[in-house]
Amino acid sequence: MTEPTVADSLIPYDEIVQEALRAVVGRVLGEVERAGGLPGEHHFYITFKTQAQGVDIPLHLSQRFPDEMTIVIQNRYWELKANPDGFEVGLSFNQVPAKLIVPFAAVTGFVDPAVNFALQFQAQSEDGDAEPAEPENDTPIATSEDGSNVVSVDFTRKK
């Protein structure tokens, strides 16, 4: 009789680890919410699946980013609220304010370049199964100077 391998495990280790790492994102955003702003030079790039269950973004953004988008939380954001299942934040896109609601299950990446910290996640489908984290968009619609798929936002903090 052979011992089961990790691949044969009846315990969903990958799912448990993904959930724990998403909790890190929630705790970080909750700390920023409680502090009333980002400490020091910290800022975040958060990538998420735009069509995932529970994501609520303006129609023009979901049309522009039909699969995945990256937001920047740095200087100009407002009403950041973290809860156990996700977060809400106000951002400006081409000087048009928008409220975004993103469940943590839709998040595929979290980066804090100030301290070289990054997390990658597998997107979860509606039935809870992991999906590949690769975006399905053929080409990024908005790119930063370094060529990454980052949405442009205004970087002046609203008081």
PyRosetta script that sets phi, psi and omega in degrees:
from pyrosetta import init, pose_from_sequence

init()
pose = pose_from_sequence("MTEPTVADSLIPYDEIVQEALRAVVGRVLGEVERAGGLPGEHHFYITFKTQAQGVDIPLHLSQRFPDEMTIVIQNRYWELKANPDGFEVGLSFNQVPAKLIVPFAAVTGFVDPAVNFALQFQAQSEDGDAEPAEPENDTPIATSEDGSNVVSVDFTRKK")
pose.set_psi(1, 131.9)
pose.set_omega(1, -178.2)
pose.set_phi(2, -101.8)
pose.set_psi(2, 151.1)
pose.set_omega(2, 176.7)
pose.set_phi(3, -75.0)
pose.set_psi(3, 144.1)
pose.set_omega(3, 177.0)
pose.set_phi(4, -67.1)
pose.set_psi(4, 142.0)
pose.set_omega(4, 175.7)
pose.set_phi(5, -85.5)
pose.set_psi(5, 172.9)
pose.set_omega(5, 178.6)
pose.set_phi(6, -57.0)
pose.set_psi(6, -38.8)
pose.set_omega(6, -179.8)
pose.set_phi(7, -63.9)
pose.set_psi(7, -27.5)
pose.set_omega(7, -179.4)
pose.set_phi(8, -94.1)
pose.set_psi(8, 4.8)
pose.set_omega(8, -174.2)
pose.set_phi(9, -63.5)
pose.set_psi(9, 141.4)
pose.set_omega(9, 175.1)
pose.set_phi(10, -88.1)
pose.set_psi(10, -3.2)
pose.set_omega(10, 176.7)
pose.set_phi(11, -100.6)
pose.set_psi(11, 125.7)
pose.set_omega(11, -176.4)
pose.set_phi(12, -80.1)
pose.set_psi(12, 71.5)
pose.set_omega(12, -175.9)
pose.set_phi(13, -57.2)
pose.set_psi(13, -45.2)
pose.set_omega(13, -179.0)
pose.set_phi(14, -58.4)
pose.set_psi(14, -44.2)
pose.set_omega(14, 179.9)
pose.set_phi(15, -64.3)
pose.set_psi(15, -41.2)
pose.set_omega(15, -179.8)
pose.set_phi(16, -64.4)
pose.set_psi(16, -42.5)
pose.set_omega(16, 179.5)
pose.set_phi(17, -66.6)
pose.set_psi(17, -44.0)
pose.set_omega(17, 178.0)
pose.set_phi(18, -58.3)
pose.set_psi(18, -44.5)
pose.set_omega(18, -179.9)
pose.set_phi(19, -63.6)
pose.set_psi(19, -40.6)
pose.set_omega(19, 179.3)
pose.set_phi(20, -66.4)
pose.set_psi(20, -39.9)
pose.set_omega(20, 179.4)
pose.set_phi(21, -70.0)
pose.set_psi(21, -35.3)
pose.set_omega(21, 175.0)
pose.set_phi(22, -64.6)
pose.set_psi(22, -32.5)
pose.set_omega(22, 176.3)
pose.set_phi(23, -64.3)
pose.set_psi(23, -29.6)
pose.set_omega(23, 175.5)
pose.set_phi(24, -62.0)
pose.set_psi(24, -45.2)
pose.set_omega(24, 178.5)
pose.set_phi(25, -59.9)
pose.set_psi(25, -45.4)
pose.set_omega(25, 179.3)
pose.set_phi(26, -61.6)
pose.set_psi(26, -41.1)
pose.set_omega(26, -179.8)
pose.set_phi(27, -67.4)
pose.set_psi(27, -41.4)
pose.set_omega(27, 179.2)
pose.set_phi(28, -62.2)
pose.set_psi(28, -48.0)
pose.set_omega(28, 179.8)
pose.set_phi(29, -64.5)
pose.set_psi(29, -35.9)
pose.set_omega(29, 176.2)
pose.set_phi(30, -64.2)
pose.set_psi(30, -39.0)
pose.set_omega(30, 177.4)
pose.set_phi(31, -64.1)
pose.set_psi(31, -42.2)
pose.set_omega(31, 178.8)
pose.set_phi(32, -65.0)
pose.set_psi(32, -41.6)
pose.set_omega(32, 177.9)
pose.set_phi(33, -60.4)
pose.set_psi(33, -48.7)
pose.set_omega(33, -178.5)
pose.set_phi(34, -64.4)
pose.set_psi(34, -36.4)
pose.set_omega(34, -179.4)
pose.set_phi(35, -75.8)
pose.set_psi(35, -17.1)
pose.set_omega(35, -179.2)
pose.set_phi(36, 81.0)
pose.set_psi(36, 14.7)
pose.set_omega(36, 177.5)
pose.set_phi(37, 162.9)
pose.set_psi(37, 171.6)
pose.set_omega(37, -179.5)
pose.set_phi(38, -77.8)
pose.set_psi(38, 135.8)
pose.set_omega(38, 177.4)
pose.set_phi(39, -82.0)
pose.set_psi(39, 144.4)
pose.set_omega(39, 174.4)
pose.set_phi(40, 53.9)
pose.set_psi(40, -133.6)
pose.set_omega(40, -178.2)
pose.set_phi(41, -96.1)
pose.set_psi(41, 8.1)
pose.set_omega(41, -178.8)
pose.set_phi(42, -60.8)
pose.set_psi(42, 141.0)
pose.set_omega(42, 170.8)
pose.set_phi(43, -158.2)
pose.set_psi(43, 159.8)
pose.set_omega(43, -170.8)
pose.set_phi(44, -127.1)
pose.set_psi(44, 141.6)
pose.set_omega(44, 166.8)
pose.set_phi(45, -109.1)
pose.set_psi(45, 119.6)
pose.set_omega(45, -179.4)
pose.set_phi(46, -120.3)
pose.set_psi(46, 121.0)
pose.set_omega(46, 179.6)
pose.set_phi(47, -105.3)
pose.set_psi(47, 136.9)
pose.set_omega(47, -179.7)
pose.set_phi(48, -148.4)
pose.set_psi(48, 158.5)
pose.set_omega(48, 176.9)
pose.set_phi(49, -78.8)
pose.set_psi(49, 119.7)
pose.set_omega(49, -175.0)
pose.set_phi(50, -72.0)
pose.set_psi(50, -22.7)
pose.set_omega(50, -178.2)
pose.set_phi(51, -101.1)
pose.set_psi(51, 7.0)
pose.set_omega(51, -178.8)
pose.set_phi(52, -67.8)
pose.set_psi(52, 153.0)
pose.set_omega(52, 179.3)
pose.set_phi(53, -58.6)
pose.set_psi(53, 131.0)
pose.set_omega(53, 176.8)
pose.set_phi(54, 92.7)
pose.set_psi(54, -12.9)
pose.set_omega(54, 177.6)
pose.set_phi(55, -72.4)
pose.set_psi(55, 131.4)
pose.set_omega(55, 178.6)
pose.set_phi(56, -130.7)
pose.set_psi(56, 103.8)
pose.set_omega(56, 178.8)
pose.set_phi(57, -132.7)
pose.set_psi(57, 158.6)
pose.set_omega(57, 178.8)
pose.set_phi(58, -57.6)
pose.set_psi(58, 147.8)
pose.set_omega(58, -177.7)
pose.set_phi(59, -55.0)
pose.set_psi(59, -41.9)
pose.set_omega(59, -177.6)
pose.set_phi(60, -63.6)
pose.set_psi(60, -28.6)
pose.set_omega(60, 177.6)
pose.set_phi(61, -77.1)
pose.set_psi(61, -40.7)
pose.set_omega(61, 178.8)
pose.set_phi(62, -68.6)
pose.set_psi(62, -28.3)
pose.set_omega(62, 175.2)
pose.set_phi(63, -73.3)
pose.set_psi(63, -37.9)
pose.set_omega(63, -179.4)
pose.set_phi(64, -73.7)
pose.set_psi(64, -32.2)
pose.set_omega(64, -179.6)
pose.set_phi(65, -126.1)
pose.set_psi(65, 78.7)
pose.set_omega(65, -172.7)
pose.set_phi(66, -70.1)
pose.set_psi(66, -12.4)
pose.set_omega(66, -178.4)
pose.set_phi(67, -122.5)
pose.set_psi(67, -54.7)
pose.set_omega(67, -172.1)
pose.set_phi(68, -148.8)
pose.set_psi(68, 145.8)
pose.set_omega(68, 174.9)
pose.set_phi(69, -143.3)
pose.set_psi(69, 159.7)
pose.set_omega(69, 177.7)
pose.set_phi(70, -119.4)
pose.set_psi(70, 130.5)
pose.set_omega(70, 176.4)
pose.set_phi(71, -110.3)
pose.set_psi(71, 157.6)
pose.set_omega(71, 178.2)
pose.set_phi(72, -117.3)
pose.set_psi(72, 124.8)
pose.set_omega(72, 174.1)
pose.set_phi(73, -108.9)
pose.set_psi(73, 106.3)
pose.set_omega(73, -176.0)
pose.set_phi(74, -140.2)
pose.set_psi(74, -89.9)
pose.set_omega(74, -175.5)
pose.set_phi(75, -99.9)
pose.set_psi(75, -41.5)
pose.set_omega(75, -176.5)
pose.set_phi(76, -110.3)
pose.set_psi(76, 96.3)
pose.set_omega(76, 172.8)
pose.set_phi(77, -152.9)
pose.set_psi(77, 161.6)
pose.set_omega(77, 179.8)
pose.set_phi(78, -151.7)
pose.set_psi(78, 162.2)
pose.set_omega(78, 177.1)
pose.set_phi(79, 50.5)
pose.set_psi(79, 43.7)
pose.set_omega(79, 174.4)
pose.set_phi(80, -69.6)
pose.set_psi(80, 124.7)
pose.set_omega(80, 178.3)
pose.set_phi(81, -134.8)
pose.set_psi(81, 123.4)
pose.set_omega(81, 176.2)
pose.set_phi(82, -106.3)
pose.set_psi(82, 139.0)
pose.set_omega(82, 175.1)
pose.set_phi(83, -133.7)
pose.set_psi(83, 174.7)
pose.set_omega(83, -176.2)
pose.set_phi(84, -60.1)
pose.set_psi(84, -25.7)
pose.set_omega(84, -176.0)
pose.set_phi(85, -101.1)
pose.set_psi(85, -16.7)
pose.set_omega(85, -176.3)
pose.set_phi(86, 177.7)
pose.set_psi(86, -159.7)
pose.set_omega(86, -179.3)
pose.set_phi(87, -144.4)
pose.set_psi(87, 159.9)
pose.set_omega(87, 174.1)
pose.set_phi(88, -124.6)
pose.set_psi(88, 146.1)
pose.set_omega(88, 176.8)
pose.set_phi(89, -156.3)
pose.set_psi(89, 147.0)
pose.set_omega(89, 173.0)
pose.set_phi(90, -98.8)
pose.set_psi(90, 131.3)
pose.set_omega(90, 178.6)
pose.set_phi(91, -137.1)
pose.set_psi(91, 161.0)
pose.set_omega(91, 177.3)
pose.set_phi(92, -109.4)
pose.set_psi(92, 129.1)
pose.set_omega(92, 178.1)
pose.set_phi(93, -118.7)
pose.set_psi(93, 113.3)
pose.set_omega(93, -175.4)
pose.set_phi(94, 51.9)
pose.set_psi(94, 44.6)
pose.set_omega(94, 177.9)
pose.set_phi(95, 66.1)
pose.set_psi(95, 18.2)
pose.set_omega(95, 176.0)
pose.set_phi(96, -111.8)
pose.set_psi(96, 117.3)
pose.set_omega(96, -178.8)
pose.set_phi(97, -69.1)
pose.set_psi(97, 146.5)
pose.set_omega(97, 179.6)
pose.set_phi(98, -148.4)
pose.set_psi(98, 146.3)
pose.set_omega(98, 174.4)
pose.set_phi(99, -104.5)
pose.set_psi(99, 132.1)
pose.set_omega(99, 179.0)
pose.set_phi(100, -117.5)
pose.set_psi(100, 137.2)
pose.set_omega(100, 173.9)
pose.set_phi(101, -120.5)
pose.set_psi(101, 121.5)
pose.set_omega(101, -174.2)
pose.set_phi(102, -132.1)
pose.set_psi(102, 116.6)
pose.set_omega(102, 173.8)
pose.set_phi(103, -72.5)
pose.set_psi(103, 148.1)
pose.set_omega(103, 179.9)
pose.set_phi(104, -61.4)
pose.set_psi(104, -27.7)
pose.set_omega(104, 178.7)
pose.set_phi(105, -63.5)
pose.set_psi(105, -22.4)
pose.set_omega(105, 179.8)
pose.set_phi(106, -86.6)
pose.set_psi(106, -14.7)
pose.set_omega(106, -176.6)
pose.set_phi(107, -72.3)
pose.set_psi(107, 130.6)
pose.set_omega(107, 177.7)
pose.set_phi(108, -114.0)
pose.set_psi(108, -11.5)
pose.set_omega(108, 178.6)
pose.set_phi(109, -159.5)
pose.set_psi(109, 145.2)
pose.set_omega(109, 177.7)
pose.set_phi(110, -141.7)
pose.set_psi(110, 122.6)
pose.set_omega(110, -178.3)
pose.set_phi(111, -132.4)
pose.set_psi(111, 135.2)
pose.set_omega(111, 169.9)
pose.set_phi(112, -118.6)
pose.set_psi(112, 93.1)
pose.set_omega(112, -175.4)
pose.set_phi(113, -63.9)
pose.set_psi(113, -21.0)
pose.set_omega(113, -178.3)
pose.set_phi(114, -62.3)
pose.set_psi(114, -29.2)
pose.set_omega(114, -178.8)
pose.set_phi(115, -124.8)
pose.set_psi(115, 15.3)
pose.set_omega(115, 178.3)
pose.set_phi(116, 55.2)
pose.set_psi(116, 46.5)
pose.set_omega(116, -179.8)
pose.set_phi(117, -111.5)
pose.set_psi(117, 132.3)
pose.set_omega(117, -179.3)
pose.set_phi(118, -147.4)
pose.set_psi(118, 142.7)
pose.set_omega(118, 173.8)
pose.set_phi(119, -128.4)
pose.set_psi(119, 139.0)
pose.set_omega(119, 174.8)
pose.set_phi(120, -118.4)
pose.set_psi(120, 139.3)
pose.set_omega(120, -179.1)
pose.set_phi(121, -127.5)
pose.set_psi(121, 157.1)
pose.set_omega(121, 168.6)
pose.set_phi(122, -88.6)
pose.set_psi(122, 135.3)
pose.set_omega(122, 176.7)
pose.set_phi(123, -67.5)
pose.set_psi(123, 147.2)
pose.set_omega(123, 178.2)
pose.set_phi(124, -105.1)
pose.set_psi(124, 134.0)
pose.set_omega(124, 177.5)
pose.set_phi(125, -80.0)
pose.set_psi(125, 175.7)
pose.set_omega(125, -177.8)
pose.set_phi(126, -61.4)
pose.set_psi(126, -28.8)
pose.set_omega(126, 179.8)
pose.set_phi(127, -88.8)
pose.set_psi(127, 6.4)
pose.set_omega(127, 175.9)
pose.set_phi(128, 91.9)
pose.set_psi(128, -8.3)
pose.set_omega(128, 179.1)
pose.set_phi(129, -75.3)
pose.set_psi(129, 149.5)
pose.set_omega(129, 178.6)
pose.set_phi(130, -76.0)
pose.set_psi(130, 140.7)
pose.set_omega(130, 175.2)
pose.set_phi(131, -112.6)
pose.set_psi(131, 157.4)
pose.set_omega(131, 176.0)
pose.set_phi(132, -60.0)
pose.set_psi(132, 145.1)
pose.set_omega(132, -177.2)
pose.set_phi(133, -84.7)
pose.set_psi(133, -0.3)
pose.set_omega(133, -179.1)
pose.set_phi(134, -74.2)
pose.set_psi(134, 130.3)
pose.set_omega(134, 178.8)
pose.set_phi(135, -68.1)
pose.set_psi(135, 148.8)
pose.set_omega(135, -179.2)
pose.set_phi(136, -92.4)
pose.set_psi(136, -8.7)
pose.set_omega(136, 179.2)
pose.set_phi(137, -62.2)
pose.set_psi(137, 137.6)
pose.set_omega(137, 179.9)
pose.set_phi(138, -65.6)
pose.set_psi(138, -45.2)
pose.set_omega(138, 178.3)
pose.set_phi(139, -139.7)
pose.set_psi(139, 146.6)
pose.set_omega(139, 177.1)
pose.set_phi(140, -64.3)
pose.set_psi(140, 141.7)
pose.set_omega(140, 179.9)
pose.set_phi(141, -85.5)
pose.set_psi(141, -38.1)
pose.set_omega(141, 177.0)
pose.set_phi(142, -119.6)
pose.set_psi(142, 131.0)
pose.set_omega(142, 178.6)
pose.set_phi(143, -129.7)
pose.set_psi(143, 149.4)
pose.set_omega(143, 175.5)
pose.set_phi(144, -87.0)
pose.set_psi(144, 179.4)
pose.set_omega(144, -178.9)
pose.set_phi(145, -59.8)
pose.set_psi(145, -30.2)
pose.set_omega(145, -179.5)
pose.set_phi(146, -86.6)
pose.set_psi(146, 3.5)
pose.set_omega(146, 175.5)
pose.set_phi(147, 88.8)
pose.set_psi(147, 2.0)
pose.set_omega(147, -179.7)
pose.set_phi(148, -78.7)
pose.set_psi(148, 159.6)
pose.set_omega(148, -178.4)
pose.set_phi(149, -84.3)
pose.set_psi(149, 80.4)
pose.set_omega(149, -176.6)
pose.set_phi(150, -123.7)
pose.set_psi(150, 132.0)
pose.set_omega(150, 178.0)
pose.set_phi(151, -75.7)
pose.set_psi(151, 136.5)
pose.set_omega(151, 176.5)
pose.set_phi(152, -74.5)
pose.set_psi(152, 133.9)
pose.set_omega(152, 175.5)
pose.set_phi(153, -134.1)
pose.set_psi(153, 158.2)
pose.set_omega(153, 176.9)
pose.set_phi(154, -77.3)
pose.set_psi(154, 134.1)
pose.set_omega(154, -174.3)
pose.set_phi(155, -107.7)
pose.set_psi(155, 54.0)
pose.set_omega(155, 170.6)
pose.set_phi(156, -128.1)
pose.set_psi(156, 120.9)
pose.set_omega(156, -175.2)
pose.set_phi(157, -66.5)
pose.set_psi(157, 129.4)
pose.set_omega(157, 178.5)
pose.set_phi(158, -83.4)
pose.set_psi(158, 126.2)
pose.set_omega(158, -177.7)
pose.set_phi(159, -88.3)
pose.dump_pdb("model.pdb")
